[in-house]
């Protein structure tokens, strides 16, 4: 960690070398191992230019004759990543900085993706990253983590895994609307977490239930061109019933004890969607109850928006719109397409065409990607009056 800048440079160098070498016909049998070896050798070279070889060997165990690995010991790589998440989520660093550092350094997010997910500016994200990096670089005993630290840091590790899955599930990437590899990695990390004593908690099980239930609809969420498919448009026959059963099993396990978290509430919503035979048969009353619980546990305008939209399905659009009367969105939400899309959806269904159009145009302007913009365009068009979930939840 004391050489994090050199590590990042080594990774970039390896990737650039790969572009140059693989582009002319050479592709190694094991690309991961090749990248690891090139980055490793670059790192050794850079460190040895500053410190004598014997000191490096002693302090960093970076011998140039390290045995060639297969994908950097892929059997242990994911577990090592989980360990590093606990290292990065040092409670002496503000939690916002912990999240930014872990997402950028360990999960491979760029600053824009982090800013979008945390509803902050890119400049703010850069500042948080710099502060966390400086703190960890100057903390020599950072790898000495005991049981109390694991338990204290677990909530932040949960948050990182949750954000990793969220970016994969509805990506802010300009090309890839869904990034399956991120979803799979988040579920792998969550599963590994259940194998550690510190991670065997109802919160972990609920998070894993949430991710598994959402991933069960993966095949139905994109069309042949890679565009997003709205919830009401999805072919439910494509939903993975084995994953649904697994997700429900994790949800049942999360109910052991008296702990109830935001992941329980969100997994409850996901379960209701997965259990329904059609959108109309969804237990919207139960969905509303879950969002009410979520508002109490994690107060935020976002659960309020979702509750309003679920209420529109359960009772009527006017009942849903009434729940938002007097709600003033914070700046971070007002600048997001989510707020405008929700208002457009509810006003359209209430017959308020002018307001619906105004909010629709703003939502389309603020949409982060073409995939989201196209999905919103279908969902919010004036000539059709779908009866479905929200403009932003529907694309999930």
C-alpha positions as CSV (number, residue, x, y, z in Angstrom):
1,X,0.0,0.0,0.0
2,X,2.9,2.3,0.6
3,X,3.6,2.1,-3.1
4,X,0.1,2.3,-4.4
5,X,1.0,4.8,-7.1
6,X,3.7,2.5,-8.5
7,X,1.3,-0.4,-8.4
8,X,-1.3,1.6,-10.4
9,X,1.4,2.5,-13.0
10,X,2.5,-1.1,-13.3
11,X,-1.0,-2.2,-14.0
12,X,-1.5,0.5,-16.6
13,X,1.9,-0.5,-18.2
14,X,0.8,-4.1,-18.4
15,X,-2.5,-3.2,-20.1
16,X,-0.8,-1.0,-22.6
17,X,1.7,-3.7,-23.4
18,X,-1.1,-6.2,-23.9
19,X,-2.8,-3.8,-26.3
20,X,0.4,-3.6,-28.3
21,X,1.3,-7.3,-28.2
22,X,-2.1,-8.9,-28.5
23,X,-3.2,-6.6,-31.3
24,X,-0.6,-8.2,-33.7
25,X,-1.8,-11.7,-33.2
26,X,-0.2,-12.8,-30.0
27,X,-2.7,-13.8,-27.3
28,X,-1.3,-15.8,-24.3
29,X,-3.0,-19.0,-23.2
30,X,-3.7,-17.4,-19.8
31,X,-4.2,-13.7,-20.2
32,X,-4.6,-13.0,-16.5
33,X,-1.4,-14.7,-15.6
34,X,0.4,-12.9,-18.4
35,X,-0.9,-9.5,-17.2
36,X,0.0,-10.3,-13.6
37,X,3.6,-11.3,-14.6
38,X,4.2,-8.2,-16.8
39,X,2.8,-5.9,-14.1
40,X,4.8,-7.7,-11.4
41,X,8.1,-7.4,-13.3
42,X,7.4,-3.7,-14.0
43,X,6.7,-3.1,-10.3
44,X,9.9,-4.9,-9.2
45,X,11.9,-2.9,-11.6
46,X,10.5,0.4,-10.4
47,X,10.9,-0.4,-6.7
48,X,14.4,-1.7,-7.2
49,X,15.3,1.7,-8.7
50,X,14.6,3.3,-5.4
51,X,15.6,0.7,-2.8
52,X,18.3,-1.9,-2.6
53,X,17.4,-5.4,-3.8
54,X,18.0,-7.1,-0.4
55,X,15.7,-4.6,1.4
56,X,13.0,-5.1,-1.2
57,X,13.2,-8.9,-0.9
58,X,12.9,-8.6,2.9
59,X,10.2,-6.0,3.1
60,X,8.0,-6.7,0.1
61,X,8.8,-10.3,-0.9
62,X,9.1,-9.2,-4.5
63,X,11.8,-11.6,-5.8
64,X,12.3,-11.6,-9.5
65,X,12.5,-15.4,-9.4
66,X,9.1,-15.8,-8.0
67,X,7.6,-18.9,-9.6
68,X,5.3,-18.2,-12.5
69,X,1.7,-18.3,-11.4
70,X,-1.5,-19.3,-13.0
71,X,-3.6,-16.1,-13.2
72,X,-1.9,-14.9,-10.0
73,X,-3.1,-18.0,-8.1
74,X,-6.7,-17.4,-9.2
75,X,-7.9,-19.8,-6.6
76,X,-6.9,-17.4,-3.9
77,X,-7.3,-14.1,-5.8
78,X,-10.9,-13.5,-5.0
79,X,-10.3,-14.3,-1.3
80,X,-7.3,-11.9,-1.3
81,X,-9.5,-9.2,-2.8
82,X,-12.0,-9.7,0.0
83,X,-9.2,-9.4,2.5
84,X,-8.0,-6.2,0.9
85,X,-11.6,-4.8,1.1
86,X,-11.4,-5.2,4.9
87,X,-8.0,-3.5,4.8
88,X,-9.2,-0.6,2.8
89,X,-12.4,-0.1,4.9
90,X,-10.3,1.2,7.8
91,X,-12.7,2.9,10.2
92,X,-10.2,5.7,11.0
93,X,-11.0,7.0,7.4
94,X,-14.3,8.6,6.8
95,X,-16.7,6.1,5.3
96,X,-17.2,8.1,2.1
97,X,-13.4,7.9,1.5
98,X,-13.3,4.2,2.3
99,X,-16.0,3.6,-0.4
100,X,-14.2,5.7,-3.0
101,X,-10.8,4.1,-2.4
102,X,-12.1,0.5,-2.4
103,X,-14.2,1.0,-5.5
104,X,-11.4,2.6,-7.5
105,X,-8.4,0.6,-6.3
106,X,-9.9,-2.8,-5.7
107,X,-13.0,-2.9,-7.9
108,X,-11.6,-1.1,-10.9
109,X,-14.2,1.7,-11.1
110,X,-13.2,5.0,-12.7
111,X,-13.9,8.3,-10.9
112,X,-17.0,9.1,-13.0
113,X,-18.6,5.8,-12.2
114,X,-17.9,6.3,-8.5
115,X,-19.3,9.8,-8.6
116,X,-22.5,8.6,-10.3
117,X,-23.0,5.8,-7.8
118,X,-22.4,8.0,-4.7
119,X,-24.2,11.0,-6.1
120,X,-21.2,13.3,-5.7
121,X,-19.1,15.4,-8.1
122,X,-16.0,13.9,-9.7
123,X,-13.8,16.5,-8.0
124,X,-15.3,15.4,-4.6
125,X,-14.5,11.8,-5.5
126,X,-10.9,12.6,-6.4
127,X,-10.5,14.4,-3.0
128,X,-11.9,11.5,-1.1
129,X,-9.7,9.0,-2.9
130,X,-6.6,11.1,-2.3
131,X,-7.3,11.3,1.5
132,X,-7.8,7.6,1.8
133,X,-4.7,6.8,-0.2
134,X,-2.6,9.1,1.9
135,X,-3.9,7.7,5.2
136,X,-3.4,4.1,4.2
137,X,0.1,4.8,2.8
138,X,1.2,6.2,6.2
139,X,-0.2,3.4,8.3
140,X,2.4,0.6,8.6
141,X,0.3,-1.8,10.7
142,X,-2.7,-1.6,8.3
143,X,-2.7,-5.4,7.6
144,X,-2.9,-6.4,11.2
145,X,-6.6,-6.8,11.5
146,X,-8.2,-8.6,14.5
147,X,-11.7,-9.9,15.0
148,X,-13.0,-6.6,16.4
149,X,-11.9,-4.7,13.2
150,X,-13.5,-7.3,11.0
151,X,-16.8,-6.8,12.7
152,X,-16.5,-3.0,12.7
153,X,-15.6,-2.9,9.0
154,X,-18.2,-5.4,7.8
155,X,-20.9,-2.8,7.1
156,X,-18.6,-0.9,4.8
157,X,-17.5,-4.1,3.0
158,X,-21.2,-4.8,2.5
159,X,-21.6,-1.4,1.0
160,X,-18.7,-1.8,-1.4
161,X,-20.1,-5.2,-2.6
162,X,-23.5,-3.7,-3.0
163,X,-22.2,-0.8,-5.1
164,X,-20.1,-3.2,-7.2
165,X,-23.3,-5.2,-8.0
166,X,-25.3,-2.1,-8.6
167,X,-22.9,-0.8,-11.2
168,X,-23.0,-4.2,-12.9
169,X,-26.8,-4.4,-12.7
170,X,-27.5,-1.0,-14.3
171,X,-24.2,0.4,-15.5
172,X,-23.2,4.0,-16.0
173,X,-20.8,2.7,-18.7
174,X,-21.6,4.5,-22.0
175,X,-21.5,1.2,-24.0
176,X,-22.3,-1.7,-21.6
177,X,-25.8,-1.3,-20.1
178,X,-25.3,-4.4,-17.9
179,X,-21.9,-5.6,-16.8
180,X,-22.4,-9.2,-15.9
181,X,-18.8,-9.6,-14.7
182,X,-19.3,-7.1,-12.0
183,X,-22.5,-8.8,-10.8
184,X,-20.8,-12.1,-10.8
185,X,-17.8,-10.8,-8.9
186,X,-20.1,-9.2,-6.3
187,X,-22.0,-12.4,-5.7
188,X,-18.7,-14.3,-5.5
189,X,-17.4,-11.9,-2.8
190,X,-20.7,-12.1,-0.9
191,X,-20.5,-15.9,-1.0
192,X,-17.0,-15.9,0.2
193,X,-18.0,-13.5,3.0
194,X,-20.5,-16.1,4.3
195,X,-17.6,-18.5,4.7
196,X,-15.8,-16.2,7.1
197,X,-16.9,-16.1,10.8
198,X,-17.1,-12.3,10.7
199,X,-19.3,-12.4,7.6
200,X,-21.8,-15.0,8.8
201,X,-24.5,-12.4,9.7
202,X,-28.1,-11.8,8.7
203,X,-27.0,-8.7,6.8
204,X,-24.6,-10.7,4.7
205,X,-27.3,-13.3,3.9
206,X,-29.8,-10.6,3.0
207,X,-27.3,-8.8,0.7
208,X,-26.6,-12.1,-1.0
209,X,-30.3,-12.8,-1.4
210,X,-30.8,-9.4,-2.9
211,X,-28.0,-9.8,-5.5
212,X,-29.0,-13.4,-6.3
213,X,-32.7,-12.6,-6.8
214,X,-31.8,-9.6,-9.1
215,X,-29.4,-11.7,-11.1
216,X,-32.0,-14.3,-11.7
217,X,-33.6,-12.0,-14.3
218,X,-30.4,-11.3,-16.1
219,X,-31.3,-13.0,-19.4
220,X,-34.6,-11.1,-19.7
221,X,-33.2,-7.7,-19.1
222,X,-31.5,-7.0,-22.4
223,X,-32.7,-7.4,-26.0
224,X,-30.8,-8.7,-29.0
225,X,-29.1,-5.3,-29.5
226,X,-28.0,-5.0,-25.9
227,X,-30.7,-2.5,-25.0
228,X,-32.5,-2.5,-21.6
229,X,-35.8,-4.3,-21.4
230,X,-38.4,-2.7,-19.0
231,X,-39.8,-4.9,-16.3
232,X,-43.3,-5.0,-17.9
233,X,-41.7,-6.1,-21.2
234,X,-39.5,-8.9,-19.8
235,X,-40.2,-12.5,-20.7
236,X,-40.6,-14.1,-17.3
237,X,-40.0,-17.6,-18.7
238,X,-36.4,-16.5,-19.1
239,X,-36.0,-15.9,-15.4
240,X,-33.6,-18.4,-13.7
241,X,-35.8,-20.4,-11.3
242,X,-32.8,-22.0,-9.7
243,X,-31.3,-18.6,-8.8
244,X,-34.7,-17.5,-7.5
245,X,-34.8,-20.5,-5.2
246,X,-31.3,-19.9,-4.1
247,X,-32.1,-16.2,-3.4
248,X,-35.2,-17.1,-1.4
249,X,-33.1,-19.6,0.6
250,X,-30.6,-16.9,1.5
251,X,-33.5,-14.6,2.4
252,X,-34.9,-17.2,4.7
253,X,-31.5,-17.6,6.3
254,X,-31.3,-13.9,6.8
255,X,-34.4,-13.9,8.8
256,X,-32.7,-15.9,11.6
257,X,-32.4,-13.6,14.6
258,X,-33.8,-10.2,15.2
259,X,-31.6,-8.1,12.8
260,X,-33.3,-6.2,10.0
261,X,-31.3,-4.1,7.6
262,X,-31.8,-2.2,4.3
263,X,-30.7,-5.3,2.5
264,X,-33.6,-7.3,4.0
265,X,-36.0,-4.6,2.8
266,X,-34.6,-4.5,-0.7
267,X,-34.4,-8.3,-0.9
268,X,-38.0,-8.4,0.1
269,X,-39.0,-6.2,-2.8
270,X,-36.9,-8.3,-5.2
271,X,-38.5,-11.5,-3.9
272,X,-42.0,-10.1,-4.5
273,X,-41.2,-9.4,-8.1
274,X,-39.6,-12.8,-8.6
275,X,-42.6,-14.6,-7.1
276,X,-45.2,-12.8,-9.1
277,X,-46.5,-14.5,-12.3
278,X,-47.1,-11.1,-13.9
279,X,-46.7,-7.5,-13.1
280,X,-50.3,-7.2,-12.3
281,X,-50.2,-10.1,-9.8
282,X,-47.3,-8.5,-7.8
283,X,-48.1,-8.1,-4.2
284,X,-47.8,-4.3,-4.3
285,X,-49.0,-3.9,-0.7
286,X,-46.1,-6.0,0.5
287,X,-43.7,-4.0,-1.7
288,X,-45.0,-0.7,-0.2
289,X,-44.4,-2.2,3.3
290,X,-40.8,-3.0,2.4
291,X,-40.2,0.5,1.2
292,X,-41.7,1.9,4.4
293,X,-39.3,-0.2,6.4
294,X,-36.4,0.9,4.2
295,X,-37.3,4.5,4.9
296,X,-37.1,3.9,8.6
297,X,-33.9,2.0,8.5
298,X,-32.1,4.2,5.9
299,X,-33.9,7.5,5.6
300,X,-33.5,8.8,2.1
301,X,-35.7,10.3,-0.6
302,X,-35.1,7.3,-2.8
303,X,-37.2,4.8,-0.8
304,X,-39.9,7.5,-0.7
305,X,-39.9,7.7,-4.5
306,X,-40.1,3.9,-4.8
307,X,-42.9,3.7,-2.2
308,X,-44.8,6.4,-4.2
309,X,-44.5,4.3,-7.3
310,X,-45.5,1.1,-5.6
311,X,-48.5,2.9,-4.0
312,X,-49.5,4.0,-7.5
313,X,-49.7,0.3,-8.5
314,X,-51.4,-0.8,-5.3
315,X,-54.0,2.0,-5.0
316,X,-53.8,4.6,-7.8
317,X,-51.4,7.0,-9.4
318,X,-52.9,9.9,-7.5
319,X,-52.3,8.2,-4.2
320,X,-48.7,7.7,-5.2
321,X,-48.3,11.3,-6.4
322,X,-49.8,12.6,-3.1
323,X,-47.0,10.9,-1.1
324,X,-44.5,13.2,-2.9
325,X,-46.4,16.4,-2.0
326,X,-44.0,18.7,-0.1
327,X,-41.0,16.5,-0.7
328,X,-38.1,18.8,-1.6
329,X,-35.3,16.8,-3.3
330,X,-31.8,17.4,-2.1
331,X,-29.4,18.8,-4.7
332,X,-27.8,15.4,-5.4
333,X,-31.2,13.9,-6.3
334,X,-32.5,16.9,-8.2
335,X,-29.5,16.5,-10.5
336,X,-30.3,12.9,-11.2
337,X,-32.7,11.5,-13.8
338,X,-34.4,9.4,-11.1
339,X,-36.3,12.3,-9.6
340,X,-37.6,13.7,-12.9
341,X,-38.4,10.3,-14.3
342,X,-40.5,9.4,-11.3
343,X,-42.5,12.7,-11.4
344,X,-43.0,12.3,-15.2
345,X,-44.3,8.7,-14.7
346,X,-46.8,9.7,-12.0
347,X,-48.0,12.9,-13.6
348,X,-48.5,11.1,-17.0
349,X,-50.6,8.4,-15.4
350,X,-52.6,11.1,-13.5
351,X,-53.3,12.9,-16.8
352,X,-51.1,15.9,-16.1
353,X,-49.7,16.0,-19.6
354,X,-47.8,19.3,-19.4
355,X,-46.0,18.4,-16.2
356,X,-45.3,14.9,-17.3
357,X,-43.8,16.2,-20.5
358,X,-41.6,18.8,-18.7
359,X,-40.2,16.2,-16.3
360,X,-39.8,13.7,-19.1
361,X,-37.6,16.0,-21.1
362,X,-35.4,16.7,-18.1
363,X,-35.1,13.0,-17.2
364,X,-34.0,12.2,-20.8
365,X,-31.5,15.1,-20.6
366,X,-30.1,13.8,-17.3
367,X,-30.0,10.1,-18.3
368,X,-26.4,8.9,-17.9
369,X,-26.3,6.5,-20.9
370,X,-28.1,6.0,-24.2
371,X,-29.4,2.6,-22.9
372,X,-31.1,4.3,-19.9
373,X,-32.4,7.2,-22.2
374,X,-33.9,4.7,-24.6
375,X,-35.6,2.8,-21.8
376,X,-37.0,6.0,-20.3
377,X,-38.2,7.1,-23.7
378,X,-40.3,4.0,-24.0
379,X,-41.5,4.1,-20.5
380,X,-42.5,7.7,-20.4
381,X,-43.9,8.3,-23.8
382,X,-47.2,10.1,-23.7
383,X,-49.3,8.0,-26.1
384,X,-49.2,4.8,-23.9
385,X,-50.3,4.4,-20.4
386,X,-48.5,1.4,-19.1
387,X,-49.4,0.2,-15.6
388,X,-46.1,-0.8,-14.2
389,X,-43.4,0.1,-11.8
390,X,-41.3,3.2,-11.9
391,X,-39.5,4.7,-14.8
392,X,-36.1,3.9,-13.2
393,X,-37.0,0.7,-11.3
394,X,-38.7,-0.7,-14.3
395,X,-35.5,-0.9,-16.3
396,X,-34.2,-3.2,-13.5
